[in-house]
Amino acid sequence: MESELPAGIGAPATRALTGAGYRSLEQFAEVSERDLLKLHGVGPKAVRILRETLAERGLSFRE
């Protein structure tokens, strides 16, 4: 299954997120930034890129 994660988040973050089952941007509206940062391989840069990509689509992380 192909993911729609932004390419700019980097390979380690992509592997961590897809390994945790995240494949669509809409799924991130159900999770907080803090929860994502707990995943090994996901850092502040990846979260920032995801936040910006979500905002472009009118979405945001869960508080």
Backbone bond lengths (Angstrom), bond angles and torsions (degrees), N, CA, C in turn:
res aa  C-N    CA-C-N  psi(-1)  N-CA   C-N-CA  omega(-1)  CA-C   N-CA-C  phi
1 M - - - 1.457 - - 1.526 109.23 -
2 E 1.308 116.47 130.60 1.452 121.56 -178.56 1.527 109.53 -84.61
3 S 1.332 115.47 147.42 1.458 119.23 179.23 1.520 109.76 -104.48
4 E 1.321 116.15 161.40 1.454 120.99 176.50 1.526 109.97 -110.57
5 L 1.321 116.92 28.11 1.456 121.11 178.13 1.524 109.51 -71.24
6 P 1.331 117.37 144.08 1.465 120.00 179.59 1.526 111.08 -61.88
7 A 1.317 116.82 137.85 1.464 121.76 -178.43 1.524 111.85 -63.90
8 G 1.311 118.21 -30.24 1.455 122.17 -175.47 1.520 115.98 -69.99
9 I 1.324 117.81 -6.63 1.463 117.81 -177.68 1.525 112.29 -77.46
10 G 1.303 117.96 -13.38 1.457 121.42 176.45 1.518 112.91 93.67
11 A 1.319 114.45 157.30 1.466 121.16 -176.18 1.524 113.85 -64.76
12 P 1.351 119.68 -45.65 1.471 118.24 -179.42 1.532 112.60 -60.46
13 A 1.337 116.43 -42.66 1.463 119.64 179.36 1.522 111.03 -67.00
14 T 1.319 116.68 -40.19 1.467 120.21 178.42 1.522 110.50 -61.14
15 R 1.327 116.68 -45.09 1.471 119.87 178.63 1.531 111.06 -62.54
16 A 1.330 116.42 -43.11 1.465 120.05 -179.37 1.527 110.94 -63.37
17 L 1.314 116.76 -44.23 1.465 120.36 -177.36 1.518 112.28 -70.37
18 T 1.324 117.14 -44.38 1.466 118.66 178.77 1.522 110.66 -68.21
19 G 1.322 116.76 -34.35 1.465 120.27 176.33 1.515 112.37 -64.25
20 A 1.346 115.90 -29.69 1.464 120.92 178.24 1.530 111.54 -86.92
21 G 1.337 116.59 0.92 1.458 120.08 175.57 1.514 115.89 97.51
22 Y 1.323 118.46 4.33 1.464 121.39 179.66 1.514 109.52 -85.74
23 R 1.323 116.04 120.63 1.454 120.48 179.29 1.529 112.17 -130.33
24 S 1.324 117.33 -25.78 1.462 119.90 179.71 1.527 109.98 -116.71
25 L 1.310 115.45 150.29 1.465 120.06 -179.04 1.525 111.66 -63.25
26 E 1.317 116.91 -32.88 1.464 120.06 -179.10 1.526 111.91 -59.98
27 Q 1.310 117.52 -27.93 1.463 120.92 179.99 1.528 111.66 -63.82
28 F 1.328 117.40 -27.00 1.461 120.21 -177.53 1.524 112.88 -73.74
29 A 1.321 117.66 -15.00 1.458 120.83 175.59 1.528 110.99 -70.10
30 E 1.329 116.34 -13.53 1.468 121.79 -178.94 1.527 112.82 -99.41
31 V 1.335 117.51 2.00 1.460 121.17 -175.54 1.528 109.16 -133.09
32 S 1.319 116.05 151.56 1.465 120.18 178.71 1.522 110.65 -91.70
33 E 1.321 115.20 160.28 1.466 120.36 176.14 1.528 109.83 -59.22
34 R 1.302 115.72 -40.59 1.471 121.11 -178.99 1.530 111.28 -58.72
35 D 1.337 116.61 -42.08 1.466 120.51 178.82 1.528 111.40 -64.68
36 L 1.324 116.42 -39.89 1.464 119.49 179.35 1.521 111.59 -65.68
37 L 1.315 116.13 -38.33 1.467 120.01 -178.98 1.526 112.12 -66.39
38 K 1.310 117.54 -15.72 1.465 121.11 177.08 1.523 112.06 -76.05
39 L 1.335 117.02 -17.13 1.458 120.92 -179.66 1.527 109.57 -77.41
40 H 1.319 116.48 129.62 1.457 121.16 178.41 1.523 109.29 -63.35
41 G 1.321 116.43 122.37 1.460 121.46 -179.41 1.514 113.19 107.40
42 V 1.328 117.24 -13.51 1.459 121.13 179.46 1.529 108.09 -103.30
43 G 1.320 115.66 118.90 1.461 120.76 -178.70 1.510 111.87 -120.07
44 P 1.330 115.80 -176.04 1.469 120.86 -178.35 1.531 114.39 -57.12
45 K 1.330 117.51 -36.22 1.468 119.90 -179.95 1.521 110.57 -64.12
46 A 1.317 117.16 -45.95 1.460 120.81 179.72 1.524 110.87 -61.99
47 V 1.319 116.80 -42.20 1.466 120.72 -179.98 1.526 110.01 -65.38
48 R 1.323 117.39 -40.33 1.466 120.69 178.81 1.527 110.39 -62.39
49 I 1.319 117.56 -45.31 1.464 121.07 179.59 1.523 110.82 -63.73
50 L 1.319 116.31 -41.66 1.469 119.41 176.99 1.523 110.94 -63.52
51 R 1.342 117.26 -42.47 1.469 121.55 179.52 1.528 110.18 -59.53
52 E 1.338 116.69 -45.52 1.461 120.87 -179.78 1.530 111.40 -65.46
53 T 1.316 116.69 -40.21 1.460 120.82 179.40 1.532 110.93 -66.93
54 L 1.323 116.31 -40.74 1.464 120.21 176.65 1.525 110.52 -62.29
55 A 1.339 116.75 -44.27 1.464 120.57 -178.99 1.524 111.68 -60.62
56 E 1.335 116.46 -36.63 1.467 120.25 177.89 1.524 111.41 -61.96
57 R 1.314 116.50 -25.54 1.471 121.44 -179.52 1.531 112.61 -101.92
58 G 1.340 115.59 8.71 1.461 119.83 179.31 1.518 113.64 75.69
59 L 1.328 117.04 22.21 1.471 122.38 -179.35 1.527 109.55 -115.50
60 S 1.313 115.79 167.09 1.461 120.99 175.29 1.530 109.46 -152.90
61 F 1.327 114.78 163.97 1.453 120.14 175.75 1.522 110.01 -67.60
62 R 1.307 116.95 157.80 1.457 121.91 172.82 1.520 107.37 -68.22
63 E 1.307 116.36 143.94 1.476 120.67 179.18 1.495 111.97 -73.21
